[in-house]
Each structure stands twice: as C-alpha cells, then as structure tokens.
Amino acid sequence: MLQFCSAIVPVVLMACLGSLGIGRDRVPVTPVGPAPQSGPLAEADPPAREYPRPSEHPSAAATAPASEPRGAEVAPPIDVHRRRPPPLVVAPAPATEGGPDGSRRPANEPTTEHASVRTTHAAADSPGTAAPSEGGPSRSSPRPSAHVADDNSRAATMETAAARVHGDDGRTGRDRRIVGWDGRVMTAWELDHRRPTEAQTGRDGVRHRFELHQARLNARFRFTDRLRAKISADLADALGSTEQLSYLRDAWANLRVVRAFQLRAGRLRRPFSRLENRGVSKLPFRGRGLFNQLAIEELSWGDRAVGAMAWGKLSWVDLKWKLMASNPAPGNPGVDLSARVQVEPLDWLAMGANGGIKRTENAAGDPVDGGAAGGDLRFRAGRVYATLEFGAAQDWSYDVKGDDNLDALPWMLGAVGYVNVDIPVGREWVLQPVVFAEWADSHHVYSQSEALRVIGGFNVLWTEYLRVLPQVELVRPVGHASRYNRWAARETYYLLVSLQM
C-alpha cells in the first residue's frame, strides 16, 4: 500500500500544478552572438524575444538529446530576423579624366584610396534621408561621424582649390591676370631762393610752396610664364598739363624667349644712365641732378619713349644687356638707338656702360645726328651704398649754323656721385644720412657754363612704406655765369614725404 501511494502522489501533484499554470512562465533569452557595433553603424537593439523553456522550443526535439537532464541550459538558435549593420559599399561616382597613372577617378575627390570609399549610410548627409539596409525596412540615417565630416571637408577644400586653378571660382580671366599692383604718393614743402645773373633768364626771389611730386599707380600682368605686361600712370603729371595722356608712364609687354633673349615693346625707359633707370622710390634724395634734367629729360637721351627693346640676362657672368630703338623727342621726326651693358663681377661692385645715337631735326628744321655715352660704378658693402657716374651728350637742339665758333654740335658733360648709410633704430625704423655732389657743364666750348650741386640730408625710414626726407640743396655756378650756363645760383630747403602702397 505504501509503495502505491509513493508512486501515485507525484503524478497527481504534477497534474494539479500543470492545470493551475504553474511552471509554464516564459523567460527572456538573449541571443548568443557578436556584440552589436557602436557609432553610426549600430542601430537600437530590438526588444528581446521570449522563448519557452528549452523543452518547449520547436527545435528542441531535433537538437536536444533524449537523455538530456531536465533543467540543463541550452543556447537558443540565432535570431535570423534580427537586423545587422549594413556592410561597406563603394558608392559609384561619375568618372573624369584620369590622373597621371591613367586611372579614371571621381571628380572632386582626393586621389587616395580611402577617400574614394563611401558607405551607403553616409550617402545622405542630412537627417531623415532613407538609407537602405539589409534584412529589414529602411530607417533614418544617423548624423555622419567625425571622420566622414573630415573627408567631406577635405574634398570640398580640394574642389575649391581646383576651381581656383581652372578659373571656376567666379573671377573673370582678366582679374586672374593681374599679379601685382602698387602705388606711391610723394609730396613736399619747399622754400626756394633763386638768384640768376644779368646774363641768365629767370626771376630773382624767394618762394615757398607745397608740391605733389608723384601720385603713381602701377599694375603688372602675367598671362603666361613667357608673356607679361605693365601699365603705370602718374596723376601728378596731369596737373596743369595740356599734353594728351601726359599721365601715362609705362605701358609695355614683354616676351621671354629665353632668359638671355627677351623682347619688350611699348612705352618704356631708354637704357641710358644707371641713375635714370633707378626708381624714384629707391633714390635717397629728390631729383636726379643737373645733367639728368638737361640731357636725359629735356633732350630725350634717356627718359621714356615709344619703341622696342631686345634685352637679356646671362647668369653665368651676371651680365645684363639692352638694345632699344625708339622715337626721338616728342613731336620730332627721326629715330633713336640706345644700348647698355651692366655686369656685376663682385658682390660689392657693379659696372655699367651705355651709349646712343640720335637722328632727328633741330629747331630750324635741319637734320642732325648726335651721340651720347656714359659709364657708372656702384659700390655696396653692408649698409653703405655709393654710386659714381659720368655722362656726355650732344645738344642736338643747338643751331650750329648761327654760331661761327662751332662746326659740330656742342657736348654737355656731367659727373655725379652720392653715398648713403642705413642705420637701424629698433626693428622698423632706419636713419639714413646722405650726401650728394655733382658737376655739370652745359657747353663744352664756352667757359662760364659750369655749375655745382650739393645735397645733404638726414632721412627717416619706417619699414618699406614711409620715407621722410628733410634736405638742403645748394646750386652754385662756377665763376660768373654766362648766357650759356643753364643753372642759376639757388638754395632750396624742403621736406619730402613718400608713402609706398
């Protein structure tokens, strides 16, 4: 009897518990597998699925052995319906002309391998754009990660740079050809006392005034590596002038065949005199001298003219040569030929020689042939700069037929030298004492036609932009000045201010 009860009681208890639902509760089971990815590729985990106990799983009968003890843990199968991150996919892009290796790369993309890869989840840069995924419906793309933003920034930067190179940045071709411009304003206040002799023309007296010496604008153009041009104008020259385009200074184009042979045509300086061809912004005083004013400018042995010039540089000997054919003085028929050779054998020494011939007409309408020549030395050592120059030119405007003492055109002579020293004061200021001396003769046959000019000053410079030149200039005829002497005695005190832009 006891054996029967011990066998039937468990059966009855199990039946009762089963009818009451005890022991049949569902338990959550987390699938076993690789950890989900983090970042923009990872999506929110779906809610955990509820499986029955192992014994109640549909596949339990096929997977669990018959002898498996009750309560043993069995790993559930992988949920095939769970969504996984999408794989990396190469996004196709329109191909353009390939690079140096012949491959066809996408436009606006870097040439590196990693920068050309785009994933489908990063194809849409703004939230809300659908991105296809594998194994489920589409969802909104997350915000691109930092490395995706960096790639896009680099691509945008390269695209902008390419647009600038190829001219797609909104600028016109004419704007891209301007490679440099600058300007300069020079103004001065002066007190001048002039005292001509009875034989000289002009009025005696003292005057003081403000003057605008320059209001210069320069523009430089570069079309190719071989072709460039320059245009400059001085608005100060237009004040009170009746000449057409009196403000035009330089207007030329230059073609470089090779460095040793180049062609330049337009309105440009004649290659005569080192002092004449040195820019005003580099001169430590006002004006280039008595001989320069008379022979170089008034008689047009130098200065600017319309013509063509062949020139070049030989780097192996540090030599520069120039040969120019141009019009003579404005309004005169004829032709000018000018030439100059300059060599720098040492770092501190440079030498130059120049010459010219002129075929034109004098004031009486008679054809004349004249000549000019000159030479110069330049010394530069540390902060000391010095120049010596000599020049001689025939006065082609002189009426030889009206002078019984002459059979040929008279010569004008000149010798000039100056020295300046740069003394730094701090990091941006420079004190520059300068001394200038000149001798000039307006007529080599007649006496009492000579004069001396002396300048002394103590300039103040601030970087390369501002120059203040307080100076004193004295001009004295040698002996008693005759009517052949072009220069009267005078003293000039001036303060010149130059601003470079």
Buried (B, 14 or more C-beta within 10 A) or exposed (E): EEEEEEEEEEEEEEEEEEEEEEEEEEEEBEBEEEEBEEEBBEBEEEEEBEBBBBEEBEEBEEBBEEEEEEEEEBEBEEBEEBBBBBEEEEEEEEEEEEEEEEEEBBEBBBBEEEBBEBBBBBBBEEEEEEBEBEEEEEBEBBEBBEEBEEBBEBBEEBBEEEBEEEEEEEEEEEEBBEEEEEBBBBBBEBEBBBBBBEEBEEEEEEEEEEBBBBBBBBBBBBEEEEEBBBBBBBBBBBEEEEEEEBBBBBBBBBBBEEEBEBBBBBBBBBBBBBBBBEEBBEBBBBBBBBBBBBBBBBBBBBBBBEBBBBBBBEEEEBBBBBBBEBBBBEEBEBEBBBBBBBBBEEEEEBBBBBBBBBBBBBEEEEEBEBBBBBBBBBBBEEEEBBBBBBBBBBBBBBEBEEEEEBEEBBBBBBBBBBBBBBEEEEEEEBEBBBBBBBBBBBBBEBBBBBBBBEBBBEBBBEEEEBBBBEBEBEBBBBEEBBBBBBBBBBBBBBBBBBBBE
